[in-house]
Amino acid sequence: MTIAISSAHELNSSDGLNGVYISKNLPATSTAARNLTLILSEDGTAAMTTEFVGKGTLIERGAWRAKGKRAEITWTELDGADINLRMIFELRENELVFIGPDPNAFGALEIRLYRVSAMK
C-alpha cells in the first residue's frame, strides 16, 4: 500500500510526534560518549545524527510515520550510502524510547531521546 505524502503529513502532524529529540552522553565502545539528535519532520522525513565524541559523526536519513504513540522510522541513507534499517520509538510523556524492532540492538542500555522542540 502506498501512502501519499499529504496523508503521511496529516498523520504525522496530527499525532504530535514531530519535533527534535536529543540524548547526550550515551555510553559508546569506541569513544567516551555519543550524542544523538533525531529530527522527525511534519513532511514525513527523518534524520538522526550520532556524534561519537572526539571521533566524528554519522548521519542517517529516511522516512517516518506515526502509529498511535509510536514513530516507525525506515532509514534509507547512512552518510550518503544506501541502507535499509527500521527503528521504532514509543512516546512516553516527552521522551521517545527505542523499542525495536530489536529492543536489545543497543545492548542493555535503554535509549531515551528527550524532546527539545516541536516542529510546526
C-alpha angles and dihedrals in degrees: 000000000000120000116206118233091246091055092048090047092052093046094048097045095044093055093054095226095120115106145081120303129184141186121190135201099009114171116262131186098222100036141031091260146336131226124207128204118185123189119194107187125202090240091065098258122128135195131182126189118198112196114198099203109244094000109068140261141282123209123204123191132189146110134293140192134190122243106182106299092346131095112209111199128191112196113209102169135043114185090331096314123112117254137162112213131148127210129179124201127185124212112236110176104306096341135086111218120200108238106163160205076246107017089195095054090110093043118245091330115110109221113219122178118198120216113242098172143000119230118227 
